[in-house]
Structures are given as C-alpha cells and as structure tokens.
Amino acid sequence: MVVANIFTGRSRRLRTLKPMPLPPGMRTDENGKSVNNEVLLRLPENEYALLRPHLEPVDLPQCQILYEPAEKIDFAYFPNNGMTSLVIVVRDGRSVEVGMVGKEGMVGTPLAAGMRSGPCRAIVQIAGSGLRIRSEVLEDTLLDAPVLRLSLNRYGLRQGLEVAQIAACNRLHEVEQRLARWLLMCQDRVDSPFLPLTHEFLAEMLGSARPTVTLASGMLQRAGLIENMRGTVKILNRKELEGAACECYGIIHNFTAAMRLR
C-alpha cells in the first residue's frame, strides 16, 4: 500500500507486519493437542484456520520412511518433536545425509514448489510426533495462504544452503569436525542432551566407515565433550563441542537465525 506524506508530498510504502510466532502450546490441532511446529505457530490465524481441519495427528516412529526419492510424496509433515533425515541413496545401497528436519520446518518441501516428488529419502531418525496433510490439500491451501507460501519458500532456501554446506563439509573437513557439527545440528532440533543414535547410524549419516566414526566419537568423549552410552550419545559440553566443530555449523546456524528474524 502506498500513501502520501502530507508534509513532504512524497509517498511512502507501508510495510506489512509479519505475524509474531506464538509460544509452543498456544495453538492446537483439531483434537485439542498442542502444536509445537514453528512453521504452524508463525501463521496468522486466518491461514492456520485453513489448514487446521486437514491436519492429521501422527506418530513418527524411528526408522519410518516418509517418502522415497522419485516417488510421489503423499503427505507433508509438520513435526512437533523428533528429527527426520533427508538422505541420498546410491545404487550400491550406501547413503549419506544431506539435511535434517525437526520442529522448525516441514518434511516435503518439494510440494511448496509444485513438485510431486524429490531426490531424497525422508526417514525418521529420532522418534517423535507431528501433523500431516495430504499433498493435494496443501497445494490447494497454498493458493490462499501467502504467509505459509513465503515461509515454506524460505525454508526451502534454508534447506538448499544446508545441502550445499554439508556437501562442502563432507568433502573438506575431518570426520571428528563433521561429527561435532552433526551432533550440534541434531540437538538444535530435539532440545535434549540425549541423542538416541548408534555409531552405525552416525557412520551412515556422515558417509564414513563405522570404525572411523567410533574413533572420532572416542576422541570427543576423551575431550569431555560427549559421553558415548549404549545406543545414545549425551552432549556434556555444548560450548566446547561448538569449538570442535568446523565453521560449517556456525554458517548454517547464523543463516538460520537471520532468516527467523525476517
């Protein structure tokens, strides 16, 4: 909207105020359960009202595959907690993680760009729960939800940065630095020092051999940064772990923080 300044005769453009995010638990689904997903909490009431009748509560157990590469994405998922990995799988069965999604985002971002499939496997790595919506319904809703559309476009941009930065990280940095970066990114999404992760899983996500990851994990433990428990990694000193990580974590973290302010 453009209005004239009566004192100078010049026009100025009024900026549209963005909706402030609601605190977790201040918004509910159709069953009255709290919503903790940040994308949904940032929506204005009129846009959330469009989505709410179509949001289906869903448990997200560990190892559940939400969609496969090149296959139709039937649902978009808005996690309330837990963590889902976006994984590239090659012909011989090996895989490497290129992104992760927690309560800050949505699993199924290709849908926001009008695409029905994507290049990654989406697999739940830390069990949680969330809300899902059929892809066709989401696509229709986006036509009348500009804030949601903008939020998902920005989130897609953020994921693109993560993919590029992680690719550089996997090529240029030592495995202990990459492991520290991965653990920090994971903790950012689950808000807990306890991460239910095995060394076999960590090796798969980092694209490294299990003995190499076990050695790197042992180095971080001897430094007092983490504790390796049975099937779980406990972060003991986050500040020092940030110092042990490569600069990739800081780049991703700062970019994410800047986007949240917009």
C-alpha positions in Angstrom: 0.0 0.0 0.0 1.3 3.5 -0.9 0.3 6.6 1.0 1.2 10.3 0.6 3.2 12.1 3.3 1.2 15.4 3.8 4.3 17.3 5.0 6.7 16.4 2.2 4.4 15.5 -0.6 6.4 12.3 -1.1 4.9 8.8 -1.0 6.0 6.1 1.3 5.2 2.4 1.2 3.7 0.8 4.3 5.4 -2.4 5.3 3.2 -5.4 6.0 3.7 -6.5 9.6 4.7 -10.2 9.8 2.9 -12.3 12.4 4.8 -12.9 15.6 5.3 -16.6 16.4 3.1 -18.0 19.2 4.7 -19.7 22.1 4.7 -23.6 21.9 1.4 -25.0 23.2 -0.6 -21.8 22.4 -2.1 -23.3 19.3 -3.9 -26.7 19.0 -4.9 -29.2 16.4 -8.5 -30.4 15.8 -8.1 -32.8 18.7 -7.1 -30.1 21.1 -3.4 -31.2 21.3 -0.7 -28.6 21.5 1.1 -27.6 18.3 4.9 -27.0 18.6 5.9 -26.8 15.0 7.4 -23.4 14.3 6.0 -23.0 10.8 2.5 -23.5 12.0 3.0 -21.3 15.1 4.1 -18.4 12.8 1.0 -18.5 10.7 -1.7 -15.8 11.1 -5.0 -17.1 12.4 -6.8 -17.0 9.1 -4.2 -19.1 7.4 -4.0 -21.6 10.2 -7.8 -21.9 10.2 -7.5 -23.0 6.5 -5.0 -25.8 7.4 -6.4 -26.9 10.8 -9.3 -29.1 9.6 -6.9 -31.0 7.3 -4.0 -31.6 9.8 -3.9 -35.2 11.0 -2.0 -36.1 14.2 0.6 -38.7 13.5 3.3 -40.6 15.4 6.7 -40.7 13.8 8.5 -43.8 15.0 12.2 -44.3 14.4 13.2 -45.7 11.0 9.8 -44.9 9.4 10.3 -43.8 5.8 8.0 -40.9 5.0 8.8 -40.9 1.3 11.4 -42.3 -1.2 13.3 -40.5 -3.9 11.5 -40.0 -7.2 8.2 -41.4 -5.7 5.1 -39.4 -5.2 5.0 -37.5 -1.9 1.6 -38.3 -0.5 1.8 -36.2 2.7 3.7 -33.1 4.0 4.7 -33.5 7.7 5.0 -30.7 10.3 7.0 -32.3 13.2 6.2 -31.2 16.7 9.3 -33.1 18.0 11.8 -35.7 16.9 14.0 -35.5 13.8 13.8 -36.6 10.2 16.8 -37.1 7.9 16.9 -36.3 4.2 19.2 -38.9 2.7 20.7 -39.5 -0.7 20.9 -43.2 -1.5 23.2 -44.5 -4.3 22.8 -47.7 -6.3 25.0 -49.9 -4.1 22.9 -49.1 -1.1 25.2 -46.6 0.6 23.7 -43.4 1.8 24.6 -40.0 3.2 22.5 -37.4 5.0 22.2 -34.1 3.2 19.7 -32.4 5.5 17.5 -32.8 8.6 14.1 -31.6 9.7 12.7 -31.0 13.2 10.0 -28.8 14.7 11.5 -25.8 12.8 10.3 -27.0 9.4 8.3 -29.3 7.2 9.1 -32.6 5.6 8.1 -32.5 2.0 9.3 -29.0 0.8 9.2 -30.0 -2.9 5.4 -29.7 -2.6 5.8 -26.0 -1.9 7.4 -25.6 -5.3 4.6 -27.5 -7.1 6.7 -30.7 -7.3 5.2 -34.1 -6.5 8.5 -35.9 -5.7 12.0 -35.1 -4.6 15.6 -36.5 -4.8 15.9 -37.7 -1.2 14.6 -40.3 1.1 12.9 -38.9 4.2 13.4 -41.2 7.2 12.6 -40.6 10.9 15.9 -40.9 12.8 14.7 -39.7 16.3 11.1 -40.7 17.1 8.6 -38.0 17.6 5.1 -36.9 16.6 3.6 -34.2 14.4 0.9 -33.3 12.0 0.5 -34.4 8.4 -1.6 -33.0 5.5 -2.3 -34.6 2.1 -0.2 -33.1 -0.6 -3.1 -32.1 -2.8 -4.8 -30.3 0.1 -1.6 -28.4 0.9 -1.1 -27.4 -2.7 -4.7 -26.0 -2.8 -4.3 -24.2 0.5 -1.1 -22.5 -0.6 -3.1 -20.6 -3.2 -4.9 -18.7 -0.4 -2.1 -18.7 2.2 0.6 -16.2 1.2 2.4 -16.2 4.6 2.6 -20.0 4.6 3.8 -20.0 1.0 6.5 -17.5 1.8 7.5 -19.4 4.9 7.9 -22.6 3.0 9.8 -21.0 0.2 12.3 -19.5 2.7 12.5 -22.9 4.5 13.3 -24.5 1.1 16.1 -21.9 0.6 17.4 -22.7 4.0 17.5 -26.4 3.2 19.3 -25.6 -0.1 22.0 -23.8 1.9 22.3 -26.8 4.3 22.7 -29.2 1.4 25.5 -27.1 -0.2 27.3 -26.5 3.1 27.1 -30.2 4.2 28.4 -31.3 0.8 31.4 -29.0 1.3 31.8 -30.2 4.9 31.8 -33.9 3.9 34.5 -33.2 1.2 36.8 -30.8 3.1 36.7 -31.5 6.9 37.9 -34.2 9.2 35.4 -36.7 10.5 35.6 -35.5 14.1 34.7 -32.0 13.0 31.8 -33.3 10.9 30.6 -35.4 13.8 30.6 -32.4 16.1 28.7 -30.4 13.6 26.1 -33.1 13.1 25.5 -33.6 16.8 25.0 -29.8 17.3 22.6 -29.6 14.4 20.7 -32.6 15.8 20.5 -31.2 19.3 19.2 -27.9 17.9 16.1 -29.8 16.7 15.4 -32.1 19.7 16.3 -29.8 22.6 17.8 -32.5 24.6 21.4 -33.5 25.5 20.5 -37.2 25.0 20.5 -38.2 21.3 19.4 -41.8 20.7 22.0 -42.6 18.0 24.2 -45.6 17.3 27.7 -45.4 15.8 26.4 -47.4 12.9 23.7 -44.8 12.2 26.2 -41.9 12.6 28.5 -43.6 10.1 25.7 -43.9 7.6 24.6 -40.3 8.0 28.2 -39.0 7.7 29.1 -41.3 4.8 32.0 -42.7 6.7 33.1 -46.2 7.9 31.8 -47.2 11.3 35.3 -47.7 12.8 36.3 -44.2 11.7 33.2 -42.7 13.4 33.8 -44.8 16.5 37.4 -43.4 16.7 36.2 -39.8 16.2 33.4 -40.3 18.8 36.0 -41.6 21.2 38.2 -38.6 20.7 35.3 -36.3 21.5 34.5 -38.4 24.6 38.1 -38.3 25.9 38.0 -34.5 25.5 34.9 -34.4 27.8 32.6 -33.1 25.1 30.2 -36.1 24.8 29.5 -39.4 26.5 29.0 -42.5 24.4 26.3 -44.6 26.0 24.6 -47.7 24.7 22.6 -46.6 21.7 22.8 -43.0 22.8 25.2 -40.0 22.7 25.0 -37.5 25.5 26.3 -34.0 24.9 28.2 -32.9 28.0 29.8 -29.6 27.0 28.0 -27.9 24.1 30.2 -24.8 24.1 33.3 -26.8 23.7 31.6 -29.0 21.1 30.9 -25.9 19.0 34.7 -25.2 19.2 35.5 -28.7 18.0 33.1 -28.4 15.0 34.2 -26.9 11.7 32.9 -23.5 10.6 30.1 -25.1 8.7 27.9 -25.3 11.8 28.3 -21.6 12.5 27.5 -20.7 8.9 24.3 -22.8 8.9 23.3 -21.7 12.4 23.8 -17.9 11.7 21.9 -18.1 8.4 19.0 -19.9 10.1 18.9 -17.3 12.8 18.9 -14.4 10.3 16.0 -16.0 8.4 14.0 -16.3 11.5 14.2 -12.6 12.1 12.7 -11.8 8.7 
